[in-house]
Every structure is written in C-alpha cells, then in structure tokens.
Amino acid sequence: MGRYVLVRVVLAVPTLVGLTVVTFFVSHLLPADMVLVNLGDQAVRSPELVAAFKHRWGLDRPLLVQYLVYAGNLLRGNLGTSIATHRPVLAELALSLPATMELASMALVAAVAIGVLLGVLAAVRRNSLVDVTARGVSSIGVAIPTFWFAILLLALVYFRLGWAPPPGRLSAGVAPPEPITGMYLVDSLLHGQIDVFIDAFRHVVLPGIVIATVCLGYVTRITRASMIEVLLEDYVRTACAKGLTAWAVIVRHALRNSLIPVITIGGTLYAQVMSGTVMAETIYSWPGIGRYAFTSAGSMDFPAVMGVALVVGIVYVAVDLCVDVLYVWVNPRVRYA
C-alpha cells in the first residue's frame, strides 16, 4: 500500500507540470488585452506606461522565457504576485482556500450523511412512498439552478424572515479567531471561543445548504443504485436465510459493500465544490477560492488565475489518492500492489 501511494504521488508530478503549462499559455494567449484591462483606456495611450507595465510583469519577454521564470519561481514556492492587489498570490490563497474548505467540508458531510440515509431507505423500500420521496429529493437537488436557489434562500431566510445573519463569514464587530487552520469553526473551538463558533456556524448554514442540496441529489442516487445491486447478491440472501436481522444484513453486509461508488462520487463532488463554488461564494460574500478565481479572471490577473488552477489541480490529485486509500478501508477485498 505504501509503495502504491508513493507511485501515485510521483505520477502526479507530470500531471501538475502539464497543468502549469496549459494554464500559463492559455492565460497568456487569451484575446483580451491584459494591459488595457489593468491600465484603462487613458493610460494605454501612453507608450511609457504600457512599456513599464509589460516590463514590470515580464510581458516583454518571449512566452517560453516567461514560463521558465514562472516554473523556477514555483520550485522555490513562489506563485507570483497578484497584478490587482500587488500581494503574493500564495498569501491570498492561504486566506481564501481555508474558507472554501470550511464551506465545502460542512456541505459535503451533511450531503453524504443525509444522502446515504435516503439512498439506503429508498433501496430497502423500493417503489414505496419513501423511495418515491427520496428520488424526488435527489431529482430536485440535481436539477435546481444553484444561483437561483442561493438567491431564493437568501431572500426568504435572511431578508423576509430574518432567521439568518447577513452574508459573510462573521457578523460585524465579531473578531475572527487567531488563525491556526484558517477555518473559523475549527480555530474558534481550538481557542475556546464558543461565541465566535456559533456566529461562524450561523453564517455557514445558508451557503452550506445551497451546496449540500446539489451534492445530496448525486449521493442519494448513487447510494440507492449501489444498494439495490448489493441487496440482490447471493451472500445477502444467504445472510437473510441464516436468520440475521434486517438491520444486521443491511448495515454489516450490504451497506459497507455498496459504499465504493459513494466514496468515488463523494471525492469527485468535494473536488468540484472546492473549485466550483463561485455562485454561492459571490452571492453570500464568502471570501473563498471560487470568488477569488472569479474576480481574478475578470481583471485578467494571470498570476492569481494560475495559482488557483495549480491549487485546484493539487486538490483533485489529493482527493483522488484519498479515495483510492478509502477503498481498501471500506472493502478489504480491494488490494494494491
């Protein structure tokens, strides 16, 4: 197993290198004028300002030389400097990535817990009212537009009913905890700041519901289909014939063997949520990596865009590796050389 993990880590290096090549050249070959976007119409008319801008960001060099400089900086742990904020990209990602991880983790844990429960109940009671209800919930989760649901939830729960706090990670006047992980829920607990934890939790509920609803549909469908297939296996019928209770058959035999597809879809959803929460983060003023990528792309901030792409690529590789390791834990029949 250790050898397998080491091989996967080594094989991930060419993937990440290829990712840097693609994102670098695509971001530099876009038809939009990077100088115009950052300097404006008036400043572009000054050749001196244009030349100074290109020299400052290395745009006056050949593309290959620019990439080699960028790759050399990456090897030293330098992701470059943001054109828009003039701050190190690594420092900005260190602030936005934990916010997205906090939101994505809360949403996915809730989606998996509820989705697995609904999927199991739907499979055990096929074609019953429970099954129809579970399938209806999953269909709504898959089909509902994220931006529409996020706006509707905000308008109803916050503006109309007043049950939720305003958008953001914390209320006005509440100081964030001293950073340890960057996730307010975790850091507030580590520092014993229960009031900050409660306030941070209230803020994460609405955007978490939006993301969890989408993930819930996929988890419920996959769990139901996998559970139905496992329940038809011979060893399940044998366990029933031995006189085991329905609870023992479902939990000890059927559920564990049906979790491999659920783990796969859960890992994929987590990686997608980490890179695709733009709508929820923008609507709820959540300073995460999705919102950071959106604003960076709008201002043609190519160092920030490439930094986001690299971080997302690392997340996908890490999640894929964790999924493979979980296969062995859930189903010991799966072995890696």
Backbone hydrogen bonds in HBPLUS format (Angstrom, degrees):
<---DONOR---> <-ACCEPTOR-->    atom                        ^
c    i                          cat <-CA-CA->   ^        H-A-AA   ^      H-
h    n   atom  resd res      DA  || num        DHA   H-A  angle D-A-AA Bond
n    s   type  num  typ     dist DA aas  dist angle  dist       angle   num
A0005-VAL N   A0001-MET O   3.00 MM   4  6.34 160.7  2.04 153.7 157.6     1
A0006-LEU N   A0002-GLY O   3.03 MM   4  6.25 160.6  2.07 147.2 152.5     2
A0007-VAL N   A0003-ARG O   2.94 MM   4  6.17 159.4  1.98 150.4 155.7     3
A0008-ARG N   A0004-TYR O   2.94 MM   4  6.20 158.2  1.99 150.5 156.5     4
A0009-VAL N   A0005-VAL O   2.97 MM   4  6.22 154.2  2.04 149.1 155.9     5
A0010-VAL N   A0006-LEU O   3.00 MM   4  6.26 159.1  2.05 149.6 155.1     6
A0011-LEU N   A0007-VAL O   2.88 MM   4  6.10 160.0  1.92 151.0 156.8     7
A0012-ALA N   A0008-ARG O   3.01 MM   4  6.13 127.8  2.29 135.9 149.0     8
A0012-ALA N   A0009-VAL O   3.20 MM   3  5.11 134.3  2.42  91.3 104.0     9
A0013-VAL N   A0010-VAL O   3.18 MM   3  5.59 149.9  2.27 107.6 115.6    10
A0016-LEU N   A0012-ALA O   3.00 MM   4  6.30 158.1  2.05 155.2 160.3    11
A0017-VAL N   A0013-VAL O   2.92 MM   4  6.18 156.5  1.98 155.2 162.6    12
A0018-GLY N   A0014-PRO O   2.87 MM   4  6.02 162.0  1.90 147.5 152.2    13
A0019-LEU N   A0015-THR O   2.94 MM   4  6.19 144.6  2.07 139.9 150.4    14
A0020-THR N   A0016-LEU O   3.01 MM   4  6.32 152.6  2.08 145.5 151.4    15
A0021-VAL N   A0017-VAL O   3.06 MM   4  6.40 154.4  2.13 148.9 156.0    16
A0022-VAL N   A0018-GLY O   3.01 MM   4  6.23 169.1  2.02 153.1 155.0    17
A0023-THR N   A0019-LEU O   2.97 MM   4  6.09 174.4  1.97 155.9 157.3    18
A0024-PHE N   A0020-THR O   2.95 MM   4  5.84 154.0  2.02 140.1 147.9    19
A0025-PHE N   A0021-VAL O   3.10 MM   4  6.23 177.8  2.10 154.7 155.4    20
A0026-VAL N   A0022-VAL O   2.94 MM   4  5.93 160.1  1.98 153.1 159.6    21
A0027-SER N   A0023-THR O   3.02 MM   4  5.88 160.6  2.06 138.3 144.2    22
A0028-HIS N   A0024-PHE O   3.11 MM   4  6.28 139.9  2.27 141.1 151.8    23
A0029-LEU N   A0025-PHE O   2.97 MM   4  5.96 122.4  2.32 137.0 150.2    24
A0029-LEU N   A0026-VAL O   3.24 MM   3  5.15 142.8  2.39  95.6 106.1    25
A0037-VAL N   A0033-ASP O   3.06 MM   4  6.29 161.9  2.09 153.1 157.8    26
A0038-ASN N   A0034-MET O   3.24 MM   4  6.33 155.8  2.30 142.7 148.0    27
A0039-LEU N   A0035-VAL O   2.87 MM   4  5.84 153.3  1.95 152.5 159.7    28
A0040-GLY N   A0036-LEU O   2.91 MM   4  5.11 150.2  2.00 129.7 138.6    29
A0044-VAL N   A0040-GLY O   3.19 MM   4  6.25 150.5  2.28 147.7 155.4    30
A0045-ARG N   A0042-GLN O   3.24 MM   3  5.65 145.5  2.37 105.3 114.3    31
A0046-SER N   A0043-ALA O   2.99 MM   3  5.54 163.7  2.02 116.1 121.1    32
A0050-VAL N   A0046-SER O   3.13 MM   4  6.42 163.7  2.16 157.9 162.6    33
A0051-ALA N   A0047-PRO O   2.91 MM   4  6.03 163.2  1.94 147.0 151.8    34
A0052-ALA N   A0048-GLU O   2.91 MM   4  6.08 156.2  1.97 145.3 152.3    35
A0053-PHE N   A0049-LEU O   2.89 MM   4  6.07 155.2  1.96 147.1 153.8    36
A0054-LYS N   A0050-VAL O   2.97 MM   4  6.20 167.6  1.98 153.9 156.8    37
A0055-HIS N   A0051-ALA O   2.95 MM   4  6.09 155.4  2.01 145.1 152.2    38
A0056-ARG N   A0052-ALA O   2.87 MM   4  5.98 152.5  1.95 142.8 150.8    39
A0057-TRP N   A0053-PHE O   3.15 MM   4  6.40 153.8  2.22 150.9 156.0    40
A0059-LEU N   A0054-LYS O   2.68 MM   5  4.57 132.9  1.90 143.0 146.8    41
A0058-GLY N   A0055-HIS O   3.33 MM   3  4.95 162.1  2.37  95.7 100.7    42
A0061-ARG N   A0058-GLY O   3.41 MM   3  5.84 163.0  2.44 111.4 113.4    43
A0066-GLN N   A0062-PRO O   2.96 MM   4  6.31 158.9  2.01 154.9 161.7    44
A0067-TYR N   A0063-LEU O   2.90 MM   4  6.21 155.2  1.96 151.3 157.6    45
A0068-LEU N   A0064-LEU O   2.98 MM   4  6.26 158.6  2.03 148.3 154.0    46
A0069-VAL N   A0065-VAL O   3.00 MM   4  6.24 156.7  2.05 151.2 157.1    47
A0070-TYR N   A0066-GLN O   2.95 MM   4  6.18 157.4  2.00 145.3 152.1    48
A0071-ALA N   A0067-TYR O   2.74 MM   4  6.00 160.4  1.78 156.1 161.0    49
A0072-GLY N   A0068-LEU O   2.91 MM   4  6.06 155.1  1.98 142.6 149.5    50
A0073-ASN N   A0069-VAL O   2.99 MM   4  6.25 151.4  2.07 146.4 153.8    51
A0074-LEU N   A0070-TYR O   3.00 MM   4  6.30 149.5  2.09 144.5 153.3    52
A0075-LEU N   A0071-ALA O   3.09 MM   4  6.41 153.5  2.17 148.5 154.3    53
A0076-ARG N   A0073-ASN O   3.05 MM   3  5.18 137.0  2.24  98.5 110.9    54
A0078-ASN N   A0073-ASN O   2.79 MM   5  4.94 161.0  1.83 147.9 142.8    55
A0077-GLY N   A0074-LEU O   2.86 MM   3  4.93 161.1  1.90 110.1 114.1    56
A0089-VAL N   A0080-GLY O   2.94 MM   9  5.79 171.2  1.95 143.8 146.6    57
A0082-SER N   A0087-ARG O   2.84 MM   5  5.49 169.6  1.85 160.3 156.7    58
A0086-HIS N   A0082-SER O   2.84 MM   4  4.93 136.9  2.03 125.8 136.5    59
A0092-GLU N   A0088-PRO O   3.22 MM   4  6.60 154.1  2.29 148.6 155.6    60
A0093-LEU N   A0089-VAL O   2.85 MM   4  6.09 159.3  1.89 155.6 161.5    61
A0094-ALA N   A0090-LEU O   2.94 MM   4  6.06 143.2  2.08 138.3 148.4    62
A0095-LEU N   A0092-GLU O   3.15 MM   3  5.25 142.2  2.30  97.6 108.3    63
A0096-SER N   A0092-GLU O   3.05 MM   4  6.36 156.2  2.11 148.6 155.2    64
A0097-LEU N   A0093-LEU O   2.82 MM   4  5.51 165.0  1.84 147.6 151.9    65
A0100-THR N   A0096-SER O   3.23 MM   4  6.56 157.2  2.28 151.8 157.1    66
A0101-MET N   A0097-LEU O   2.89 MM   4  6.14 161.6  1.93 157.5 163.6    67
A0102-GLU N   A0098-PRO O   2.88 MM   4  6.01 155.5  1.94 146.5 152.2    68
A0103-LEU N   A0099-ALA O   3.14 MM   4  6.37 163.4  2.17 144.7 148.7    69
A0104-ALA N   A0100-THR O   2.75 MM   4  5.86 170.8  1.76 158.0 161.2    70
A0105-SER N   A0101-MET O   2.87 MM   4  5.78 159.8  1.91 142.8 148.9    71
A0106-MET N   A0102-GLU O   3.16 MM   4  6.23 167.1  2.18 145.5 149.1    72
A0107-ALA N   A0103-LEU O   3.06 MM   4  6.17 165.3  2.08 149.1 153.7    73
A0108-LEU N   A0104-ALA O   2.89 MM   4  5.96 162.7  1.92 149.6 154.6    74
A0109-VAL N   A0105-SER O   2.98 MM   4  6.01 162.6  2.01 149.6 154.3    75
A0110-ALA N   A0106-MET O   3.21 MM   4  6.34 164.5  2.23 145.6 149.7    76
A0111-ALA N   A0107-ALA O   2.92 MM   4  6.10 156.9  1.97 145.5 152.8    77
A0112-VAL N   A0108-LEU O   2.83 MM   4  5.93 164.7  1.85 153.5 156.6    78
A0113-ALA N   A0109-VAL O   3.02 MM   4  6.09 165.5  2.04 147.4 151.9    79
A0114-ILE N   A0110-ALA O   3.04 MM   4  6.11 172.7  2.05 151.3 153.7    80
A0115-GLY N   A0111-ALA O   2.74 MM   4  5.56 152.1  1.81 140.0 149.9    81
A0116-VAL N   A0112-VAL O   2.87 MM   4  5.72 163.7  1.90 144.0 148.2    82
A0117-LEU N   A0113-ALA O   3.33 MM   4  6.37 159.7  2.37 136.2 142.0    83
A0118-LEU N   A0114-ILE O   2.91 MM   4  6.14 167.2  1.93 155.0 158.4    84
A0119-GLY N   A0115-GLY O   2.83 MM   4  5.91 158.7  1.87 145.7 152.6    85
A0120-VAL N   A0116-VAL O   2.90 MM   4  6.03 158.8  1.95 149.7 154.5    86
A0121-LEU N   A0117-LEU O   3.03 MM   4  6.22 170.1  2.04 152.8 155.6    87
A0122-ALA N   A0118-LEU O   2.86 MM   4  5.98 156.2  1.91 148.0 155.1    88
A0123-ALA N   A0119-GLY O   2.97 MM   4  6.11 149.0  2.07 140.5 148.7    89
A0124-VAL N   A0120-VAL O   2.90 MM   4  6.09 161.8  1.93 155.1 160.0    90
A0125-ARG N   A0121-LEU O   2.98 MM   4  5.99 154.4  2.05 143.2 150.1    91
A0128-SER N   A0125-ARG O   3.23 MM   3  5.69 148.4  2.34 136.8 133.7    92
A0132-VAL N   A0128-SER O   3.00 MM   4  6.31 165.0  2.02 154.4 158.2    93
A0133-THR N   A0129-LEU O   2.91 MM   4  6.03 158.6  1.96 146.1 152.3    94
A0134-ALA N   A0130-VAL O   2.93 MM   4  6.10 161.3  1.96 148.1 153.3    95
A0135-ARG N   A0131-ASP O   2.92 MM   4  6.11 162.5  1.95 151.8 156.7    96
A0136-GLY N   A0132-VAL O   2.92 MM   4  6.08 148.0  2.02 141.8 151.1    97
A0137-VAL N   A0133-THR O   2.90 MM   4  6.19 158.0  1.95 152.1 157.4    98
A0138-SER N   A0134-ALA O   2.98 MM   4  6.20 160.5  2.01 148.6 153.9    99
A0139-SER N   A0135-ARG O   2.96 MM   4  6.10 151.5  2.04 141.9 149.5   100
A0140-ILE N   A0136-GLY O   3.02 MM   4  6.24 157.5  2.07 147.6 153.3   101
A0141-GLY N   A0137-VAL O   2.99 MM   4  6.22 159.1  2.04 147.7 153.6   102
A0142-VAL N   A0138-SER O   3.06 MM   4  6.25 151.7  2.14 144.9 151.5   103
A0143-ALA N   A0139-SER O   2.95 MM   4  6.01 157.7  2.00 148.4 154.7   104
A0144-ILE N   A0140-ILE O   2.92 MM   4  5.64 150.9  2.00 151.4 155.1   105
A0149-PHE N   A0145-PRO O   3.02 MM   4  6.19 166.7  2.04 157.4 161.2   106
A0150-ALA N   A0146-THR O   2.90 MM   4  6.03 156.9  1.96 151.6 158.3   107
A0151-ILE N   A0147-PHE O   3.05 MM   4  6.22 161.4  2.08 146.1 150.4   108
A0152-LEU N   A0148-TRP O   2.90 MM   4  6.03 162.5  1.93 149.3 155.0   109
A0153-LEU N   A0149-PHE O   2.91 MM   4  5.97 162.8  1.94 146.9 151.4   110
A0154-LEU N   A0150-ALA O   3.06 MM   4  6.17 157.8  2.11 142.7 149.0   111
A0155-ALA N   A0151-ILE O   2.87 MM   4  6.03 163.4  1.90 152.6 157.2   112
A0156-LEU N   A0152-LEU O   2.95 MM   4  6.04 156.6  2.00 147.8 154.2   113
A0157-VAL N   A0153-LEU O   2.87 MM   4  5.73 159.5  1.92 147.6 152.7   114
A0158-TYR N   A0154-LEU O   3.05 MM   4  5.28 144.0  2.18 125.3 136.3   115
A0159-PHE N   A0154-LEU O   3.26 MM   5  6.75 158.5  2.31 152.8 159.2   116
A0160-ARG N   A0155-ALA O   2.92 MM   5  6.16 140.9  2.08 143.0 155.2   117
A0161-LEU N   A0156-LEU O   2.93 MM   5  6.16 151.0  2.02 153.5 162.1   118
A0163-TRP N   A0157-VAL O   2.89 MM   6  5.63 143.5  2.03 171.3 172.4   119
A0168-GLY N   A0284-TYR O   2.94 MM 116  6.06 119.5  2.32 158.6 149.7   120
A0174-VAL N   A0171-SER O   3.16 MM   3  5.63 163.1  2.19 131.7 133.1   121
A0187-ASP N   A0183-MET O   2.88 MM   4  6.02 178.1  1.88 167.9 168.6   122
A0188-SER N   A0184-TYR O   2.90 MM   4  5.75 160.6  1.94 143.5 148.9   123
A0189-LEU N   A0185-LEU O   3.40 MM   4  6.46 151.0  2.49 132.8 139.7   124
A0190-LEU N   A0186-VAL O   2.96 MM   4  6.24 157.8  2.01 151.8 158.7   125
A0191-HIS N   A0187-ASP O   2.99 MM   4  6.21 142.5  2.14 144.3 153.7   126
A0193-GLN N   A0188-SER O   2.73 MM   5  4.91 148.3  1.82 157.4 157.0   127
A0192-GLY N   A0189-LEU O   3.06 MM   3  4.86 151.2  2.15  96.5 105.5   128
A0197-PHE N   A0193-GLN O   3.05 MM   4  6.35 155.7  2.11 148.6 156.1   129
A0198-ILE N   A0194-ILE O   2.92 MM   4  6.18 160.5  1.96 152.9 156.7   130
A0199-ASP N   A0195-ASP O   3.10 MM   4  6.29 160.7  2.14 143.4 148.7   131
A0200-ALA N   A0196-VAL O   2.86 MM   4  6.03 163.4  1.89 152.7 157.4   132
A0201-PHE N   A0197-PHE O   2.85 MM   4  5.99 154.4  1.92 148.0 155.5   133
A0202-ARG N   A0198-ILE O   2.99 MM   4  6.20 155.6  2.05 147.2 153.1   134
A0203-HIS N   A0199-ASP O   3.20 MM   4  6.46 144.6  2.33 141.3 150.3   135
A0204-VAL N   A0200-ALA O   3.13 MM   4  6.36 138.7  2.31 142.1 152.7   136
A0204-VAL N   A0201-PHE O   3.20 MM   3  5.17 128.1  2.48  94.6 107.8   137
A0208-GLY N   A0204-VAL O   2.95 MM   4  5.71 141.4  2.10 138.6 150.5   138
A0209-ILE N   A0205-VAL O   2.82 MM   4  6.06 147.9  1.92 152.1 160.4   139
A0210-VAL N   A0206-LEU O   3.14 MM   4  6.47 158.2  2.19 153.2 158.5   140
A0211-ILE N   A0207-PRO O   3.16 MM   4  6.41 166.9  2.18 150.5 152.4   141
A0212-ALA N   A0208-GLY O   2.80 MM   4  5.84 161.4  1.84 149.9 156.4   142
A0213-THR N   A0209-ILE O   2.91 MM   4  5.88 151.4  1.99 145.5 151.5   143
A0215-CYS N   A0211-ILE O   3.16 MM   4  6.48 166.4  2.18 152.5 156.1   144
A0216-LEU N   A0212-ALA O   2.72 MM   4  5.74 148.8  1.82 148.7 158.0   145
A0219-VAL N   A0215-CYS O   3.09 MM   4  6.33 169.5  2.10 160.6 163.7   146
A0220-THR N   A0216-LEU O   2.95 MM   4  6.01 165.8  1.97 153.8 157.5   147
A0221-ARG N   A0217-GLY O   3.18 MM   4  6.30 164.5  2.21 145.4 149.5   148
A0222-ILE N   A0218-TYR O   3.03 MM   4  6.18 172.0  2.04 155.6 157.9   149
A0223-THR N   A0219-VAL O   2.94 MM   4  5.97 163.6  1.96 149.4 154.6   150
A0224-ARG N   A0220-THR O   2.99 MM   4  6.06 164.8  2.01 149.7 154.0   151
A0225-ALA N   A0221-ARG O   3.04 MM   4  6.23 171.5  2.05 154.2 156.3   152
A0226-SER N   A0222-ILE O   2.95 MM   4  6.03 165.6  1.97 151.5 156.0   153
A0227-MET N   A0223-THR O   2.85 MM   4  5.85 159.5  1.89 149.0 155.4   154
A0228-ILE N   A0224-ARG O   2.99 MM   4  6.12 160.8  2.03 150.7 155.3   155
A0229-GLU N   A0225-ALA O   3.21 MM   4  6.39 159.3  2.26 143.3 148.5   156
A0230-VAL N   A0226-SER O   3.03 MM   4  6.29 155.8  2.09 147.9 154.4   157
A0231-LEU N   A0227-MET O   2.92 MM   4  6.07 159.4  1.96 152.3 157.8   158
A0232-LEU N   A0229-GLU O   3.36 MM   3  5.51 146.7  2.48  98.4 107.4   159
A0233-GLU N   A0230-VAL O   2.95 MM   3  5.31 165.6  1.98 116.0 120.3   160
A0237-ARG N   A0233-GLU O   3.38 MM   4  6.79 159.2  2.42 147.4 152.4   161
A0238-THR N   A0234-ASP O   2.87 MM   4  6.15 150.8  1.95 151.2 160.6   162
A0239-ALA N   A0235-TYR O   2.99 MM   4  6.13 151.9  2.07 136.3 143.1   163
A0240-CYS N   A0236-VAL O   3.02 MM   4  6.34 153.4  2.10 146.8 153.9   164
A0241-ALA N   A0237-ARG O   2.91 MM   4  6.14 151.9  1.99 142.2 150.3   165
A0242-LYS N   A0238-THR O   3.01 MM   4  6.29 135.5  2.21 143.7 155.2   166
A0244-LEU N   A0239-ALA O   3.44 MM   5  6.07 159.0  2.48 164.7 159.9   167
A0243-GLY N   A0240-CYS O   3.07 MM   3  5.43 159.4  2.11 109.6 115.9   168
A0249-VAL N   A0245-THR O   3.02 MM   4  6.33 161.6  2.05 156.0 161.1   169
A0250-ILE N   A0246-ALA O   2.96 MM   4  6.10 162.4  1.99 150.4 155.1   170
A0251-VAL N   A0247-TRP O   2.95 MM   4  5.97 173.1  1.95 154.0 156.2   171
A0252-ARG N   A0248-ALA O   2.93 MM   4  5.37 144.4  2.06 132.2 143.2   172
A0253-HIS N   A0249-VAL O   3.28 MM   4  5.24 141.6  2.43 115.6 125.4   173
A0254-ALA N   A0249-VAL O   2.94 MM   5  6.28 167.0  1.95 161.0 165.4   174
A0255-LEU N   A0250-ILE O   2.65 MM   5  5.66 157.4  1.70 160.7 167.3   175
A0258-SER N   A0254-ALA O   3.09 MM   4  6.23 125.6  2.40 144.0 158.8   176
A0258-SER N   A0255-LEU O   3.05 MM   3  5.15 140.4  2.21 100.5 112.4   177
A0259-LEU N   A0256-ARG O   3.38 MM   3  5.44 165.9  2.40 103.7 107.5   178
A0262-VAL N   A0259-LEU O   3.03 MM   3  4.92 113.3  2.49  93.7 110.8   179
A0263-ILE N   A0259-LEU O   2.78 MM   4  6.05 154.4  1.85 159.6 166.4   180
A0264-THR N   A0260-ILE O   3.05 MM   4  6.31 157.3  2.11 149.9 156.0   181
A0265-ILE N   A0261-PRO O   2.98 MM   4  6.24 169.1  1.99 151.8 153.4   182
A0266-GLY N   A0262-VAL O   2.79 MM   4  5.87 150.2  1.88 144.7 154.3   183
A0267-GLY N   A0263-ILE O   2.92 MM   4  6.06 160.7  1.95 149.1 152.9   184
A0268-THR N   A0264-THR O   3.05 MM   4  6.28 162.3  2.08 149.5 154.7   185
A0269-LEU N   A0265-ILE O   2.87 MM   4  5.97 158.9  1.91 145.3 151.2   186
A0270-TYR N   A0266-GLY O   2.96 MM   4  6.12 154.6  2.03 145.0 151.9   187
A0271-ALA N   A0267-GLY O   3.10 MM   4  6.34 163.7  2.13 149.2 152.8   188
A0272-GLN N   A0268-THR O   2.95 MM   4  6.17 155.8  2.01 147.4 154.8   189
A0273-VAL N   A0269-LEU O   2.78 MM   4  5.94 158.7  1.82 151.3 157.0   190
A0274-MET N   A0270-TYR O   2.95 MM   4  6.13 154.3  2.02 146.5 153.5   191
A0275-SER N   A0272-GLN O   3.12 MM   3  5.26 135.8  2.33  97.2 109.2   192
A0276-GLY N   A0272-GLN O   2.70 MM   4  5.60 121.2  2.04 145.4 162.6   193
A0281-GLU N   A0277-THR O   2.95 MM   4  5.93 163.1  1.98 153.1 158.7   194
A0282-THR N   A0278-VAL O   2.88 MM   4  5.91 152.5  1.95 148.6 156.3   195
A0283-ILE N   A0279-MET O   2.95 MM   4  6.09 172.0  1.96 157.3 159.5   196
A0284-TYR N   A0280-ALA O   3.03 MM   4  5.99 157.6  2.08 144.7 151.0   197
A0286-TRP N   A0281-GLU O   2.73 MM   5  4.44 154.5  1.80 136.2 142.3   198
A0285-SER N   A0282-THR O   3.38 MM   3  5.11 166.0  2.40 100.1 102.5   199
A0288-GLY N   A0286-TRP O   2.70 MM   2  5.64 139.5  1.86 111.3  98.2   200
A0292-TYR N   A0288-GLY O   3.07 MM   4  6.24 155.0  2.13 144.3 152.1   201
A0293-ALA N   A0289-ILE O   2.89 MM   4  6.00 152.6  1.97 140.5 147.1   202
A0294-PHE N   A0290-GLY O   3.03 MM   4  6.24 154.9  2.09 144.6 151.4   203
A0295-THR N   A0291-ARG O   3.02 MM   4  6.25 169.0  2.04 154.5 156.0   204
A0296-SER N   A0292-TYR O   2.99 MM   4  6.05 152.0  2.07 141.8 150.3   205
A0297-ALA N   A0293-ALA O   2.90 MM   4  6.03 157.3  1.95 147.6 153.2   206
A0298-GLY N   A0294-PHE O   3.06 MM   4  6.25 152.2  2.14 144.2 151.9   207
A0299-SER N   A0295-THR O   3.21 MM   4  6.40 139.9  2.37 139.4 148.1   208
A0301-ASP N   A0296-SER O   2.87 MM   5  4.96 167.8  1.89 155.3 153.7   209
A0300-MET N   A0297-ALA O   3.23 MM   3  4.97 163.1  2.26 100.1 104.3   210
A0302-PHE N   A0300-MET O   3.02 MM   2  5.56 124.4  2.34 107.4  91.5   211
A0304-ALA N   A0301-ASP O   3.11 MM   3  5.59 119.5  2.49 111.2 124.7   212
A0305-VAL N   A0301-ASP O   3.02 MM   4  6.29 160.2  2.06 154.1 160.5   213
A0306-MET N   A0302-PHE O   2.97 MM   4  6.03 164.5  2.00 150.2 153.6   214
A0307-GLY N   A0303-PRO O   2.98 MM   4  6.11 145.9  2.10 137.7 147.5   215
A0308-VAL N   A0304-ALA O   2.95 MM   4  6.21 156.9  2.01 151.2 156.4   216
A0309-ALA N   A0305-VAL O   3.00 MM   4  6.24 161.2  2.03 148.1 153.3   217
A0310-LEU N   A0306-MET O   2.99 MM   4  6.14 155.6  2.06 143.7 149.7   218
A0311-VAL N   A0307-GLY O   3.04 MM   4  6.25 161.1  2.08 148.1 153.1   219
A0312-VAL N   A0308-VAL O   2.89 MM   4  6.09 164.9  1.91 155.9 160.1   220
A0313-GLY N   A0309-ALA O   2.95 MM   4  6.10 153.0  2.02 142.1 149.9   221
A0314-ILE N   A0310-LEU O   2.98 MM   4  6.27 154.1  2.05 147.0 153.6   222
A0315-VAL N   A0311-VAL O   2.93 MM   4  6.22 152.9  2.01 147.5 155.4   223
A0316-TYR N   A0312-VAL O   2.96 MM   4  6.26 159.1  2.01 151.4 155.9   224
A0317-VAL N   A0313-GLY O   3.06 MM   4  6.31 163.9  2.08 150.0 153.9   225
A0318-ALA N   A0314-ILE O   2.89 MM   4  6.05 164.6  1.91 152.0 156.5   226
A0319-VAL N   A0315-VAL O   2.86 MM   4  5.98 164.0  1.89 153.5 158.0   227
A0320-ASP N   A0316-TYR O   2.95 MM   4  6.04 160.8  1.99 147.6 153.2   228
A0321-LEU N   A0317-VAL O   3.04 MM   4  6.25 153.5  2.11 145.3 152.1   229
A0322-CYS N   A0318-ALA O   2.95 MM   4  6.22 158.0  2.00 148.2 154.4   230
A0323-VAL N   A0319-VAL O   2.91 MM   4  6.13 152.7  1.98 150.6 157.8   231
A0324-ASP N   A0320-ASP O   3.19 MM   4  6.45 156.8  2.25 143.8 148.9   232
A0325-VAL N   A0321-LEU O   3.09 MM   4  6.41 153.6  2.17 148.0 155.1   233
A0326-LEU N   A0322-CYS O   2.95 MM   4  6.16 153.0  2.03 147.0 154.4   234
A0327-TYR N   A0323-VAL O   3.10 MM   4  6.38 137.7  2.28 143.2 153.9   235
A0330-VAL N   A0326-LEU O   2.90 MM   4  6.09 161.5  1.94 159.4 163.0   236
A0331-ASN N   A0327-TYR O   2.84 MM   4  5.84 166.3  1.86 153.0 157.8   237
A0334-VAL N   A0331-ASN O   3.00 MM   3  5.90 169.4  2.01 129.5 132.7   238
